[in-house]
Amino acid sequence: MKAQVWSFDMAISILIFFSAMTALMFTWNYITAQNLEQFEISNAESQALRISDSLVRTQGIPVNWESGNPSVLGLASSENILDDAKIEALLAMDYNSVKSLLGIEGYQLYLALIYANSTIAKTANGTQAEFGMQHVNEKIIVPVDRYCLYNGDIVTLRLILWTQL
C-alpha cells in the first residue's frame, strides 16, 4: 500500500511542478515580449526626435544639397526656418534614398508640413508638402511635431515613423 501512495504523491508532485513551470514560462515570455516592445518604441522615438531635429535645425551636408547629392538631409535655411528649395528637392527624391540618408531602413516614414488650420502646405511650385507613406497595419507608430516657419507662415513639421505588423 505504501508504494501506491508514494507513486500517487509523486504523480501529484510532478503535475504541480510542471504546472508551476508552465505558468512561469508564460509569464517570462510575456514580460520579455513587453520589454522588447518597449525597447522598440523607445528606439523609434529616439530616431524620430533625432531626424526631426536634424531636418528643422540644419541645412544638410553639403549646405546646398538640393542641387546635388546630399550626404545628410536638412530642410532649414536657418534654425526652424524651412527652405522651399530644400523641401521641393526632398519631395522629388526616391523614398528609399531618403530613408537611407535618414538612417531609418527598419521604419516607414511619413513627413508633412501642416498649417494651423490642418491643411497641408504647398511649395512654391504648387506641390503639396508631404512625403512618404501613410501608416497602415502598424505595429509601432511614433509621431513627432516640430513648429517652424515656412514661407513666412508658422507650420508644423509632422514626422511619423512606423513599422508594419
C-alpha positions in Angstrom: 0.0 0.0 0.0 2.9 2.4 0.7 4.3 2.1 -2.8 0.9 3.1 -4.3 0.7 6.2 -2.0 4.2 7.1 -2.9 3.5 6.9 -6.7 0.3 8.9 -6.3 2.2 11.5 -4.3 4.9 11.5 -6.9 2.3 12.0 -9.8 0.7 14.9 -8.0 4.1 16.5 -7.2 5.1 16.2 -10.9 1.8 17.7 -12.0 2.2 20.6 -9.6 5.8 21.1 -10.7 5.0 21.1 -14.4 2.0 23.4 -13.8 4.2 25.9 -12.0 6.9 25.7 -14.7 4.3 26.3 -17.4 2.9 29.3 -15.6 6.5 30.6 -15.1 7.3 30.1 -18.8 4.2 32.0 -19.9 4.9 34.8 -17.5 8.6 35.0 -18.6 7.6 35.1 -22.3 5.0 37.9 -21.7 7.5 40.0 -19.7 10.2 39.5 -22.4 7.8 40.5 -25.2 6.7 43.6 -23.3 10.3 44.6 -22.7 11.2 44.1 -26.3 8.2 46.1 -27.5 9.1 48.9 -25.1 12.7 48.9 -26.4 11.4 49.1 -30.0 9.2 52.0 -29.1 12.0 53.9 -27.3 14.3 53.3 -30.2 11.7 54.6 -32.7 11.1 57.7 -30.5 14.8 58.4 -30.3 15.1 58.0 -34.1 12.1 60.3 -34.8 13.4 63.0 -32.5 16.9 62.9 -34.0 15.6 63.1 -37.5 13.0 65.8 -36.9 15.7 67.8 -35.0 18.1 67.5 -37.9 15.6 68.4 -40.5 14.3 71.6 -38.9 17.6 72.8 -37.4 20.2 72.1 -40.1 20.8 72.9 -43.7 22.2 69.5 -44.5 25.5 68.4 -45.9 26.5 69.9 -48.3 24.7 73.1 -47.4 23.3 73.4 -51.0 22.5 69.7 -51.2 19.3 70.3 -53.1 21.4 70.9 -56.3 23.5 67.8 -55.9 23.9 64.6 -53.9 23.3 65.0 -50.2 25.1 63.1 -47.5 22.9 64.5 -44.7 19.4 65.9 -45.2 18.4 69.2 -43.6 15.5 71.4 -44.6 16.3 74.6 -42.9 17.8 77.8 -44.3 18.5 78.7 -40.6 17.3 77.1 -37.4 13.5 76.4 -37.5 13.1 78.3 -40.8 12.5 75.9 -43.7 13.8 76.4 -47.2 11.4 75.9 -50.1 14.1 74.7 -52.5 15.1 72.0 -50.0 11.5 71.0 -49.4 11.0 70.6 -53.2 14.2 68.7 -53.6 13.1 66.3 -50.8 9.7 65.8 -52.4 11.4 64.8 -55.7 13.7 62.2 -54.1 13.2 58.5 -54.1 11.5 57.2 -50.9 14.2 54.5 -50.2 17.0 57.0 -50.8 15.5 59.4 -48.2 15.1 56.6 -45.7 18.7 55.6 -46.3 20.0 59.1 -45.8 18.0 59.5 -42.6 19.3 56.1 -41.3 15.8 54.5 -40.9 15.9 51.4 -43.0 13.8 49.5 -40.4 11.0 52.0 -40.4 8.4 53.5 -42.7 8.3 57.3 -43.0 5.7 60.0 -43.4 6.5 63.7 -43.4 4.2 66.7 -43.9 4.1 70.4 -43.4 0.8 71.4 -41.9 -0.7 74.8 -41.4 -2.6 75.7 -38.2 -5.9 75.1 -40.0 -4.8 71.5 -40.6 -4.3 71.9 -44.3 -1.1 70.6 -45.9 1.3 73.4 -47.0 2.2 73.8 -50.7 5.6 74.5 -52.2 6.2 77.5 -54.5 5.5 75.2 -57.5 2.1 74.1 -56.0 3.1 70.6 -54.8 1.7 69.5 -51.5 4.5 69.4 -48.9 4.1 65.8 -47.8 6.4 62.8 -48.4 6.3 59.1 -47.7 3.8 56.5 -46.8 0.7 56.9 -44.6 0.7 54.3 -41.8 -1.4 51.2 -42.2 -1.4 48.0 -40.2 1.3 49.4 -37.9 2.9 47.7 -35.1 4.6 50.8 -33.7 3.8 54.4 -34.6 5.7 57.4 -33.4 4.6 60.9 -34.4 6.7 64.0 -33.7 5.6 67.5 -34.4 8.0 70.4 -34.8 6.9 74.0 -35.2 8.8 76.1 -37.7 8.4 78.9 -40.3 7.8 78.1 -44.0 7.4 80.9 -46.5 6.7 83.3 -43.6 3.9 81.1 -42.1 4.0 79.0 -39.0 3.7 75.3 -39.9 4.0 72.0 -38.1 6.5 69.6 -39.5 4.9 66.3 -38.7 7.2 63.3 -38.9 5.8 59.8 -38.4 7.9 56.7 -38.1 6.2 53.4 -38.1 6.7 49.7 -38.5 4.3 47.2 -40.0 2.9 44.2 -38.3 
